[in-house]
Amino acid sequence: MKPRDIMLETLHHRQPPVTPYSLDFEGDVAERLDAHYGGRAWRGQLIPFMVRAYAVDTDLKTPIDDVYVRDGYGGVWRQDRRPWHLERPPLDRPSFEGYTFPGPEVFIRPDWRERSRQVIAETPDSFHVGELGWGLFERSWNLRGFQNLLTDVVTDPDFFEEALDRLTELYLAFVEYTAALPVDAIMFGDDWGDQRGVIIGPQRWRKFLKPRWAKIYEAVHRHGMYAFAHSCGSVAEILPDIIEIGLDVLESVQPEAAGMNPYELKRKYGDKITFFGCLGSQSTIPFGTPEGIKAEVRRLRREVGRDGGYILAPAKALQPETPTENAAAVFEAFVEENPR
């Protein structure tokens, strides 16, 4: 079977011949693996089950100087730290009075879409995913600053709803523009959780975010595409709601977060949603042994990958602090099932 066929078997919750995977790197990890393996040939062993396509720059940043950038909404970010930091949000109070909310034309990139068409044509055997990051909740706090927005959710919910409505219309336009590409799925990013649970609480998530994401996922499905979404942290309390509104694939499934044990989630929901991630980026990868990492990957394949519904990946891309020998163990475990 071709990689795309294997992905489709997985998404249809049928046992594929191998578990599809995705492996990304941040910082100097890939370069250290080049040195470890004596060249770049190892990279060619990674099967491109999924290939990303881009038509919208949801993380648009315009340089101000060597340190600061301005995003598409007018917020100023500091880029010389990891992670980057929102220095000055565009709204200093919970009101859009006097503020010009950007239209979709600010973010769409015809040149990106054309390049993506070429990439898709060059990788016909892969499953293609149109990327739309930075979702409704994240962009709402980008408008006001994180602490301010959390206060607004409680003290000025009408403003929060207006912000979400504006952003929903924007993302619906992004879906339409991206769906013109011959992609199989559209992926969103929106960190709803922290280590403890849903940041604004499950009740407010259901009131404010659930109906709006339902509209967006419905728009994706109208195009015959799958809806993928990334959320860090714990979303265990709202997972039935996420399934209810039609999300097909949930990434990153951090096993260290409360209630996000992937083996328990598979038992409860494995026939209703596909999990993407599950390999601990805060525990197993940086602090485990190479042997332990390989054993955990095999267990994830065996148990979470049973009857499909699983895309193997680290919960986060391999981070710069990953020891080289552990990064090598992740890579070797991932390609272990590659067809010979």
Rosetta blueprint (number, residue, H / E / L):
1 M L
2 K L
3 P H
4 R H
5 D H
6 I H
7 M H
8 L H
9 E H
10 T H
11 L H
12 H L
13 H L
14 R L
15 Q L
16 P L
17 P L
18 V L
19 T L
20 P L
21 Y E
22 S L
23 L L
24 D L
25 F E
26 E L
27 G L
28 D L
29 V H
30 A H
31 E H
32 R H
33 L H
34 D H
35 A H
36 H H
37 Y H
38 G L
39 G L
40 R L
41 A H
42 W H
43 R H
44 G H
45 Q H
46 L L
47 I L
48 P L
49 F L
50 M E
51 V E
52 R E
53 A E
54 Y L
55 A L
56 V E
57 D L
58 T L
59 D L
60 L L
61 K E
62 T E
63 P E
64 I L
65 D L
66 D L
67 V L
68 Y E
69 V E
70 R E
71 D E
72 G L
73 Y L
74 G L
75 G L
76 V E
77 W E
78 R E
79 Q L
80 D L
81 R L
82 R L
83 P L
84 W L
85 H E
86 L E
87 E E
88 R E
89 P L
90 P L
91 L L
92 D L
93 R L
94 P L
95 S L
96 F L
97 E L
98 G L
99 Y L
100 T L
101 F L
102 P L
103 G L
104 P H
105 E H
106 V H
107 F L
108 I E
109 R L
110 P H
111 D H
112 W H
113 R H
114 E H
115 R H
116 S H
117 R H
118 Q H
119 V H
120 I H
121 A H
122 E H
123 T L
124 P L
125 D L
126 S L
127 F E
128 H E
129 V E
130 G E
131 E E
132 L E
133 G L
134 W L
135 G L
136 L H
137 F H
138 E H
139 R H
140 S H
141 W H
142 N H
143 L H
144 R H
145 G L
146 F H
147 Q H
148 N H
149 L H
150 L H
151 T H
152 D H
153 V H
154 V H
155 T H
156 D L
157 P H
158 D H
159 F H
160 F H
161 E H
162 E H
163 A H
164 L H
165 D H
166 R H
167 L H
168 T H
169 E H
170 L H
171 Y H
172 L H
173 A H
174 F H
175 V H
176 E H
177 Y H
178 T H
179 A L
180 A L
181 L L
182 P L
183 V L
184 D L
185 A E
186 I E
187 M E
188 F E
189 G E
190 D L
191 D L
192 W L
193 G E
194 D L
195 Q L
196 R L
197 G L
198 V E
199 I L
200 I L
201 G L
202 P H
203 Q H
204 R H
205 W H
206 R H
207 K H
208 F H
209 L H
210 K H
211 P H
212 R H
213 W H
214 A H
215 K H
216 I H
217 Y H
218 E H
219 A H
220 V H
221 H H
222 R H
223 H L
224 G L
225 M L
226 Y E
227 A E
228 F E
229 A E
230 H E
231 S E
232 C L
233 G L
234 S L
235 V L
236 A H
237 E H
238 I H
239 L H
240 P H
241 D H
242 I H
243 I H
244 E H
245 I L
246 G L
247 L L
248 D L
249 V E
250 L E
251 E E
252 S E
253 V L
254 Q L
255 P L
256 E L
257 A L
258 A L
259 G L
260 M L
261 N L
262 P H
263 Y H
264 E H
265 L H
266 K H
267 R H
268 K H
269 Y H
270 G L
271 D L
272 K L
273 I L
274 T E
275 F E
276 F E
277 G E
278 C E
279 L E
280 G L
281 S L
282 Q L
283 S L
284 T H
285 I H
286 P H
287 F H
288 G L
289 T L
290 P H
291 E H
292 G H
293 I H
294 K H
295 A H
296 E H
297 V H
298 R H
299 R H
300 L H
301 R H
302 R H
303 E H
304 V H
305 G L
306 R L
307 D L
308 G L
309 G L
310 Y E
311 I E
312 L E
313 A E
314 P E
315 A L
316 K L
317 A L
318 L E
319 Q L
320 P L
321 E L
322 T L
323 P L
324 T H
325 E H
326 N H
327 A H
328 A H
329 A H
330 V H
331 F H
332 E H
333 A H
334 F H
335 V H
336 E H
337 E H
338 N L
339 P L
340 R L
